[in-house]
Amino acid sequence: MKLHLGSLLLGLCGLAVAAGVTLIAYDQPVPWNAVAIGAPATLVVVGLLGMFSSRRRT
């Protein structure tokens, strides 16, 4: 199974936007301290997935 990282990244961004819009729609504050930790952590995980999926199999 080959992982298409573009689709994965687009899906994660869509999920984050949907969560933010849902919070705003229900008049809840967006927890920016959680976003400040979660966004970089997500980028690191996606980067690691990309490195591992692009390794040559021997």
PyRosetta script that sets phi, psi and omega in degrees:
from pyrosetta import init, pose_from_sequence

init()
pose = pose_from_sequence("MKLHLGSLLLGLCGLAVAAGVTLIAYDQPVPWNAVAIGAPATLVVVGLLGMFSSRRRT")
pose.set_psi(1, 124.3)
pose.set_omega(1, 178.4)
pose.set_phi(2, -99.8)
pose.set_psi(2, 127.6)
pose.set_omega(2, -177.8)
pose.set_phi(3, -87.1)
pose.set_psi(3, 124.6)
pose.set_omega(3, 177.9)
pose.set_phi(4, -93.0)
pose.set_psi(4, 104.6)
pose.set_omega(4, -172.4)
pose.set_phi(5, -70.3)
pose.set_psi(5, -28.1)
pose.set_omega(5, 176.3)
pose.set_phi(6, -60.8)
pose.set_psi(6, -43.6)
pose.set_omega(6, 178.2)
pose.set_phi(7, -66.4)
pose.set_psi(7, -40.2)
pose.set_omega(7, 178.8)
pose.set_phi(8, -62.9)
pose.set_psi(8, -45.9)
pose.set_omega(8, -179.1)
pose.set_phi(9, -65.8)
pose.set_psi(9, -41.8)
pose.set_omega(9, 178.0)
pose.set_phi(10, -63.6)
pose.set_psi(10, -39.2)
pose.set_omega(10, 177.6)
pose.set_phi(11, -65.5)
pose.set_psi(11, -41.2)
pose.set_omega(11, 177.9)
pose.set_phi(12, -65.7)
pose.set_psi(12, -39.8)
pose.set_omega(12, 177.4)
pose.set_phi(13, -64.6)
pose.set_psi(13, -41.8)
pose.set_omega(13, 178.0)
pose.set_phi(14, -62.8)
pose.set_psi(14, -39.4)
pose.set_omega(14, 178.0)
pose.set_phi(15, -64.7)
pose.set_psi(15, -41.1)
pose.set_omega(15, 179.0)
pose.set_phi(16, -65.7)
pose.set_psi(16, -42.7)
pose.set_omega(16, 178.6)
pose.set_phi(17, -64.3)
pose.set_psi(17, -42.7)
pose.set_omega(17, 179.4)
pose.set_phi(18, -62.8)
pose.set_psi(18, -39.9)
pose.set_omega(18, 178.1)
pose.set_phi(19, -64.7)
pose.set_psi(19, -42.6)
pose.set_omega(19, 178.8)
pose.set_phi(20, -64.6)
pose.set_psi(20, -42.0)
pose.set_omega(20, 178.8)
pose.set_phi(21, -65.7)
pose.set_psi(21, -37.7)
pose.set_omega(21, 177.6)
pose.set_phi(22, -64.1)
pose.set_psi(22, -42.1)
pose.set_omega(22, 177.5)
pose.set_phi(23, -62.9)
pose.set_psi(23, -43.1)
pose.set_omega(23, -179.7)
pose.set_phi(24, -66.1)
pose.set_psi(24, -38.6)
pose.set_omega(24, -179.0)
pose.set_phi(25, -63.7)
pose.set_psi(25, -32.6)
pose.set_omega(25, 179.6)
pose.set_phi(26, -97.9)
pose.set_psi(26, 19.7)
pose.set_omega(26, 176.4)
pose.set_phi(27, 55.8)
pose.set_psi(27, 37.0)
pose.set_omega(27, 175.2)
pose.set_phi(28, -101.7)
pose.set_psi(28, 142.3)
pose.set_omega(28, 177.8)
pose.set_phi(29, -71.5)
pose.set_psi(29, 144.2)
pose.set_omega(29, 177.1)
pose.set_phi(30, -77.2)
pose.set_psi(30, 124.4)
pose.set_omega(30, -178.7)
pose.set_phi(31, -76.7)
pose.set_psi(31, 89.3)
pose.set_omega(31, -174.3)
pose.set_phi(32, -66.3)
pose.set_psi(32, -26.4)
pose.set_omega(32, 177.5)
pose.set_phi(33, -68.4)
pose.set_psi(33, -34.0)
pose.set_omega(33, 175.4)
pose.set_phi(34, -72.0)
pose.set_psi(34, -36.2)
pose.set_omega(34, 177.3)
pose.set_phi(35, -65.7)
pose.set_psi(35, -38.0)
pose.set_omega(35, -179.4)
pose.set_phi(36, -66.3)
pose.set_psi(36, -25.4)
pose.set_omega(36, 177.2)
pose.set_phi(37, -93.2)
pose.set_psi(37, -41.2)
pose.set_omega(37, -174.5)
pose.set_phi(38, -71.1)
pose.set_psi(38, -38.0)
pose.set_omega(38, -177.7)
pose.set_phi(39, -64.4)
pose.set_psi(39, -50.8)
pose.set_omega(39, 177.6)
pose.set_phi(40, -64.6)
pose.set_psi(40, -35.9)
pose.set_omega(40, 179.1)
pose.set_phi(41, -64.3)
pose.set_psi(41, -39.5)
pose.set_omega(41, 177.6)
pose.set_phi(42, -64.0)
pose.set_psi(42, -41.4)
pose.set_omega(42, 178.5)
pose.set_phi(43, -64.0)
pose.set_psi(43, -38.1)
pose.set_omega(43, 178.0)
pose.set_phi(44, -65.1)
pose.set_psi(44, -44.6)
pose.set_omega(44, -179.5)
pose.set_phi(45, -63.6)
pose.set_psi(45, -43.1)
pose.set_omega(45, 179.0)
pose.set_phi(46, -65.0)
pose.set_psi(46, -38.7)
pose.set_omega(46, 176.7)
pose.set_phi(47, -63.4)
pose.set_psi(47, -42.5)
pose.set_omega(47, 177.3)
pose.set_phi(48, -64.7)
pose.set_psi(48, -40.7)
pose.set_omega(48, 175.9)
pose.set_phi(49, -60.3)
pose.set_psi(49, -40.0)
pose.set_omega(49, 178.4)
pose.set_phi(50, -65.4)
pose.set_psi(50, -41.3)
pose.set_omega(50, 179.0)
pose.set_phi(51, -65.8)
pose.set_psi(51, -44.6)
pose.set_omega(51, -178.5)
pose.set_phi(52, -69.4)
pose.set_psi(52, -34.1)
pose.set_omega(52, -179.3)
pose.set_phi(53, -76.3)
pose.set_psi(53, -22.3)
pose.set_omega(53, -178.9)
pose.set_phi(54, -93.7)
pose.set_psi(54, -1.2)
pose.set_omega(54, 177.6)
pose.set_phi(55, -65.0)
pose.set_psi(55, 142.1)
pose.set_omega(55, 177.6)
pose.set_phi(56, -75.0)
pose.set_psi(56, 137.0)
pose.set_omega(56, 178.2)
pose.set_phi(57, -91.3)
pose.set_psi(57, 126.8)
pose.set_omega(57, -179.6)
pose.set_phi(58, -118.3)
pose.dump_pdb("model.pdb")
